[in-house]
Amino acid sequence: MKLCCTQGGMFGFWPVLAEARRELSDCGMRSIALLLSLSWLGSCAVGPRILATNNDTVHSVSAVADAVIDADVVVLGELHRTPDVHRTHHELIAAMYARRSNMVIAMEMFERDVQNVLLQYLSGVIDEGTFRAAARPWPDYARDYRPVIEFAKKNQIIVLAANAPRPLASKAAKEGLSSVMGDANLARETTSPQDEYWDAFCEMMDGHAGMLGPGGVERYYASQCLKDDTMAEAITDYLSRRRKQGDRPLAVLICGRAHSDYGRGTVARIKSRSPDLNVRILSAETVDDLSTGLYESPRDVADYVIVTRAPVPKAKAMPKATTKDSVVAQHEAGSNSNLPTENPEGMRPALGFMPNYGGAEVEGVGVGPVTEGSPAESAGIKEGDVIVALRGIPTPDIEIYTEILDEQIIGHTITVRVHKADAEGDAEVDLQVKVGSRAGR
């Protein structure tokens, strides 16, 4: 871990004392520690800060904008649904625009097949309601992404709907790349080398491989790379066209940090297409307690890291239990009473489906392929459904879902709230699911 701290507002300058560097043997990670009094440390601001990874100094939004403004591409790698990270990105975009108004914004959050709809809204041809109904915006659009779109509209900035359409990416994951290649909304070429990016992907997929069948992990990885290549192509094609016209706009890409950390994913594909482009990268990290001044991101993850407090999951009101619910709860308690109270070593709780890492239409965890005979299938969970809550606890994203699931006991029955794929509006159902297992820790 590294230690960072700032005084005097949300973003301030933090002088580094090089002689205070040391290794933290208890966590096995590099740390930089300042010789600070406890009272000074306690007075540190608790807002987000931007850290330069080369020397662990805290920089203001203005200073970061000055430092990256001559780049060809600035990649804002985000933690989805983390308000402080989104707000910092909004401030950075405004600061960069003030210095270099010749700008184009590319967004993972919009897919290529809605490009015309997006441009129609930016140019005022259609209203916001029509735009949002047709553009399939991500969950929490109003809070996290609308400020970017409205800033672009106000300042007449082109926004590229950069991502591969989810139905095509999903089909590629299930049936292979040959089933979708050639579609106009996908990259003309894609590669999926088994490099460090592959290793990171396999780590993320730990324990899910058995659900996907032979070659399943490879297909899902190829689908992930297809998204990276599609986003990269959208950017490099646009910049190439503008350069032929004698123009050099600044391209700002907003994407999940998994697509840009360590210069992998979309960044690697941008560089493979246009090696001469100067690409600068920002990552993001959350910590439970900013006042400790500690953060984990290694130096090579990006040029800068936005460090902020982990957001508190948004509470979602759950309906009061009906008589039937009470009976089910009592039955569940009774049926679980003679079961183990801890999980076997090396086994991990599972419901028997592959999460849709591409995102869901409503807030929650999208359900990908469901394993035949699994607890999920037995309970009536189907591909395309969205897991909204486990045991009454909202699951707005895959990280929170995984944390809650890992706390469950294999063999016990739990209540899973599901938004059904074929439901109209916000119709949700509570299903009783017996927790299964998979290998991996």
N, C-alpha and C positions, 0 to 999 in steps of 0.2 A: 504494500500500500504506500501511497504518498501522502504527505501532509500539506494541506493548502489552507490559507486563511487570508482574509482581507478586511480592511477597516474602511469606514466612511462610505457607506452606501452599498448598493447591490453589486456594482462592479468597481473594484479599486485595484491599485497596484500593490503587489505583494513582493517585497524584495527577498531574494533567496540568499541564504547564507550557505555557501557551498561547503564550508567546513563542517556543517552540521549533518551532512549526508551519512547514512548508516544503513545497514541491512537489518530487517526485522526477522529474526530467526523463527519466531513463532508462527508467522504466516508464509514464510518462504518467498516473499515478494519484496522488491526494492521499495525503499521509503526515503523521503527527504523530510527531515525534521528541522523546524526552526527552534532556536533557543529563545522561547517565549515564556513569559511569566504566566501562571494559571489565570490571573485576572485579565491579562491581555487576550489570551485564548478564549476566555469566556465571553469577551465582548465582541467576538467576530460576528460579522453580519451573517444571517442565516438564509439569505437569498441565493439564487443560482449564481455561479461564477464560471467564467470561461478560462480554462487553463491551457497555456501553451505547453505542449508535451516535451519540447526540447529543453526547457529549463524550469518548468513548474511555476511559472509566474502567472498571476491572475491578470487578465486583460479586460479592458472595457469593450463594449460593443464597438465603439468608435475606433479603438485601436486595432481590433480584429479586422474591421472593414478596411482600414488603411493598409493593413498587412496583406490582404488577399485581393485587393481591388485590381491588380494587374494580371490576375490569373485569367485563363480562358474558361475554366469551369470551377465553380465552388460547389462542393457537395455537402449538404446539410443532412447528416445521418441522424435520424431521430429515434427516440424511444416512443413508440406509438402511445397515445393517450396519456402523455405526461405533460400537463399544461405549461409548466415552467420552461420546458424545452421548446415547445411550440411558440411561446411568447418570445423567447430569446431569438428564435429563427425569424419571427416577424420583425423584430427590432433590427436584426442583421440585414434583412432584405431591404428595409427602408434606408438603413445607413449606407449600404452598397449602392442603392439607386441614387442617393443624394450625391455620390461621388462619380457614378458612371451610369447614367440613365439609359444608355444603350444596353438593354438587358432582355433576356428571355428566361422564363421560369419553366422548368420541367418538373412534373410531379408523378410519383409512383401511384398516387391516390386516384388518378383518373386513367382510364384505359383507352387505347388507341381508337376504338370504335366510337367513342363519344367526342372525338376531337372537334367535329363540326358543331356539335351542340355547345361545347365549351367556347368556341370562337364566336358563335352567335350571341351567347350571353355577354361575353366581354365587349362585343361591339354594340350591344344594346338592341339587337334584333328581337330577342325573346326576353321575357321577364324571369325573375329568379325562381318563381314557382315552377315554371315550365322547365327551366334548366335543371333544377334539383330533381324533378320527377324523371327526367330522361338521362341524367349523367351518372346515376348510381353512386353518389358520394359516399365516402366511408363513414362509419359511425363517428359521432361527435364532430361532424363536419362544421356545424355552426361555431363551435368553440375553437377547433384546432386548425381548420383549413379555410374557412370562409374569410378570415382576415387577409390571407394571401390573395385569394381570388378577388376580393373587393379592392385591395390595393392595386392589383394588376389592372382591374377594370378602370379605376380612377385615373391611372397613369398611362393607360393604353399600352400595357406590356403584354406581349404574346405569352400564353401559357400552353405548354405542350402536354397533352394527355399521353404520357409516355409508356405506360405499362401494357403488358399483354393482357387481353381480355381473359377474365377468370375461367369462363367455360372452355376456352381453348387450352389454357394452361392445365386445367383439370383433366381434359381429354388426353393431353400429352402425357400426364403423369400415369394415367390408367392404361392407355393404349400405345404409347410410344410416340416419339417425335414425328415419325412418318405419317401419322394420322392427321397432323395439323400443318406441317410445313408447306409453304406456298401461299398461306393465307395473307392477304394484304395488311392485316393488322398485327402481324408478327415480324420479327427480324428476318431478313433474307437468309442470314447464316447464323448458326449457333454452334457452340462447342461446349463440351462438359468434361474438361480434363480432370483427372483424379490427382489434384494437387492439394495445397493447404486448404483451399476453399472446400474441397471434397471432404477433407478430414474434419473440418469444422461442421459441415453439414451432417456427416455421419454421427458426430457427437450429439448434435441436436436431436437426431432421430433415434438415439439410443433406446433400444427396447421395442421400437415399432417395426423393425425390419420384418419380423415374422408375420405381421399382419398383411404385408404387401405382396407376398408370393415371390416366386423366382424373378430376379431382376427388378423387383419393385423399388428398392432404394435407388438404384441407378436411374430408373424412369423418373422418380420424383426429383432427383438431383438435376437431371436433364431439363425438367420442367422449370426448376428454379433458375437454371442457367439461361433458359429461353427468355424468362422475364428480364434477366440482366442484359442479355443481348438486345432485347427489344427496346429497353430504356436507353441503352447506350446508342443504338442506331438512331433513335429519335433525336438525340442531342447532336451526334456527329453529322447526321444528314443535314440538319438545320444549319449548323455552324458552317458546313462546307458550302451550302448554297449562299449563305451570306458573305462568306469570304470571296467567292467568285464575283460577287457584286462590289468587292472592295471594302467590305464592312467587317468589323470585329466586335460583335456583341459579347457581353459577359453572360454565360449560361449558369444558372443556379438550379441545381437538382435537389429536390426534397425527396428523401427515401428513407426506409428503415435502415438503421445502422448496419444490419447484417449484409446489406447490399454494397456497403462502402468501407467498413472497417478494414484496416490493414491493406487498403488499396485493392481489395479483392472484388469479386462480384461485378457490379456495374462499372466501377472505376476501372477494373482491369480490362473490361470490354471496350470502354472508351479509349483507353490507351492503346489497345491492340488495333483499333480502327484508325486512330489519329495519334501516333506516338509523339508528335510535336506539341500536343496540347499541354498547357500548364494547368494541372489539376490540384486544387487544395481541398482538404477534407476536414470536416468537423464530426466528431462523434459525441456521444452523450452517455452519462452514467448517473444513476441515482444512488444515494446513500441514506441510511436510516437517520443519521444524525450529522447534519452539516457542521455543527459546532466542534466536532472532533477534528475537523480539518483533514480527514483521511479520504483518499480515493484510490481506486485500484488500477485504472486503465494504464497499460504499458505505453512506453514512449512511441512505439511504432504503430499504434492503433490509428492515429490520425495526426493532423497538425495541431488541432485544438480539441479539447473535450469540455463540453458543458456539464458541470457537476451540480446536481440539485437534489433536493430532498425527495425521497420516494413518495409518490402521491398516495393519499388515503383512498382505497377503493370506494367508489360512489355507491352509497346505500340504495338499494332498490326495495321498495315496499313489497312485502310478500303477503298474500291474502291470509286472513285468519282461517285456522283449520276448521273444516266442516266436521260433522259427526263421522263421516266416512274417513276423513283424514285422521281423526283421532283413533279410530279403530285400526287403521293401517299402522299408525305410529305405535300403538300398543302391541300389535302383532309383530311389528318389526323389532321392538325391544325384546319381546319374548323369543322370537326366532333367533335373535342374535345372542341371547343370554348364555347359550352353551357352546358358542364358537370361540376360537382363539382371541386373545386380547392384543396380540401383536403379530406382525407379519413374519413369515419364515425368512431367514437370512438369504440375501441375494434375490429376493422376489419383490416386485413392486406392484402396487395396486393398478388395475386397468379396467376399463369398461369394454374394451374390444372394438375400438374404432380408431381410424387414423384422423387426427385433427386436420382441418383444412388450414394450412399455414398461409394461404392467400388472403384470408380475411373472410368476414361474414357480412351479410346484408344488414343484419341487426346486431346490436351490441351483445357479444358473447363469443363462444368458441364454435366455429363452424365444424360440422361433422363431415369428414371425408369418407373413404371406403370403410364399410362396416364388416367385420369378420363374421363369417358364417358360423352360427352356433354360439356366438359370444353373448355375454350378459346384455350388451347394448341391443343386439338383434332380438333377443328374447323379450326385452322390455318394450320393443316397438320403436327404438331409435333408428332413424334412417339417414342415409347420406343426404346432405342438404339441410338437415335440421340444424338448430343452433342450441348449444348448451348455455342456458341463461344463469343457472345457479346449481350448486351442489349443497345439499343439506341446509337450504335456506340462505347460503352465502353467495352473493352475486359473483359471477365469473366473467368479468368484462374482457379478459384477454387470456391468452394461452399460459402466460406465466402464473397468474393467480389461479387459474384452473388447475395447473399442475401442482402447485403448492397445496391446494385443498385436497386434491385427489391423493397425493402422497401421504396425507394424514389419515386416510381411511384404512380400515382393516379388511383384508382379503376374506371373502366369504360372508361378510355382513351385508345387509340390505340398506341402501340409502335412497333418499328422495332426490331425484334429478329433475329440475325444471327445464323443459324443452320448448323452444319455439319451433313448431312444426313447419317443414318446408312447404306443405300444401295448405297452410293456414292463411286466412285473410287477416290483414291488419296485424294486431299485436297478440293474437291468440296464442296462449301458452298452456301447456299441460304438465302436471306433476306425474312422473313415472317412478315406480319402485324398481330399483336396479340392484342386483346382487353383484358386489364388487369382485371382479376377476383378478387375474394376476399376469404378470409378464416378467421376464428376467431382466436384470439390469439395475444398477444403482449409480 
